[in-house]
């Protein structure tokens, strides 16, 4: 009878230790994943850029200071 109680207590202690280990070492994923659409913006130089970042905004065109083409419009495909 004593052996059974000692075995049960030991199993509970080992199980609690394993649970505590996994509960504290598991990385917390607090950042929410963002999925952007696969559309592209055509830049004035003929290249294209896609959406990026947490707000899914278009990346800046190479060599451009703003997100518009030469005539002021934005080409999205």
C-alpha positions as CSV (number, residue, x, y, z in Angstrom):
1,X,0.0,0.0,0.0
2,X,2.8,2.4,0.9
3,X,4.6,1.6,-2.4
4,X,1.5,2.4,-4.4
5,X,1.1,5.8,-2.7
6,X,4.7,6.7,-3.2
7,X,4.5,5.7,-6.9
8,X,1.4,7.8,-7.4
9,X,3.0,10.8,-5.7
10,X,6.2,10.4,-7.7
11,X,4.2,10.2,-10.9
12,X,2.3,13.4,-10.0
13,X,5.5,15.3,-9.2
14,X,7.2,14.1,-12.4
15,X,4.1,15.0,-14.5
16,X,3.8,18.4,-12.9
17,X,7.5,19.0,-13.6
18,X,7.1,18.1,-17.2
19,X,4.0,20.3,-17.6
20,X,5.8,23.2,-15.9
21,X,8.8,22.8,-18.2
22,X,6.7,22.9,-21.4
23,X,4.5,25.7,-20.1
24,X,7.5,28.0,-19.4
25,X,9.7,27.1,-22.4
26,X,7.2,27.3,-25.2
27,X,7.6,30.5,-27.1
28,X,4.7,32.9,-26.8
29,X,3.3,33.9,-30.1
30,X,1.7,37.2,-29.2
31,X,2.2,38.8,-32.6
32,X,-0.7,38.3,-35.0
33,X,0.2,37.1,-38.5
34,X,-0.8,39.3,-41.4
35,X,-1.4,38.0,-44.9
36,X,-1.3,40.5,-47.7
37,X,-2.9,40.2,-51.1
38,X,-0.6,39.4,-54.0
39,X,-1.3,42.4,-56.2
40,X,1.5,44.6,-57.5
41,X,2.0,48.3,-58.2
42,X,3.6,49.3,-61.5
43,X,6.4,51.8,-61.0
44,X,7.3,54.7,-63.4
45,X,10.5,52.9,-64.4
46,X,8.6,49.8,-65.4
47,X,9.4,47.7,-62.4
48,X,6.8,46.5,-59.9
49,X,6.5,46.3,-56.2
50,X,4.3,44.3,-53.9
51,X,2.6,44.8,-50.6
52,X,4.6,44.5,-47.4
53,X,4.6,45.2,-43.7
54,X,1.9,44.9,-41.0
55,X,-0.4,47.3,-42.9
56,X,0.0,45.6,-46.3
57,X,1.1,48.9,-47.9
58,X,2.9,48.9,-51.2
59,X,6.7,49.1,-51.0
60,X,8.2,52.3,-52.3
61,X,9.2,52.2,-56.0
62,X,13.0,52.2,-56.6
63,X,14.2,55.8,-56.9
64,X,10.8,57.3,-56.2
65,X,10.1,59.6,-53.3
66,X,6.3,59.0,-53.4
67,X,4.0,56.1,-54.2
68,X,2.6,57.7,-57.4
69,X,3.7,57.5,-61.0
70,X,4.9,60.4,-63.1
71,X,1.3,61.6,-64.0
72,X,0.1,61.3,-60.4
73,X,-1.8,58.0,-60.7
74,X,-1.2,54.7,-59.0
75,X,-1.2,51.7,-61.2
76,X,-2.4,48.5,-59.4
77,X,-2.6,45.1,-61.1
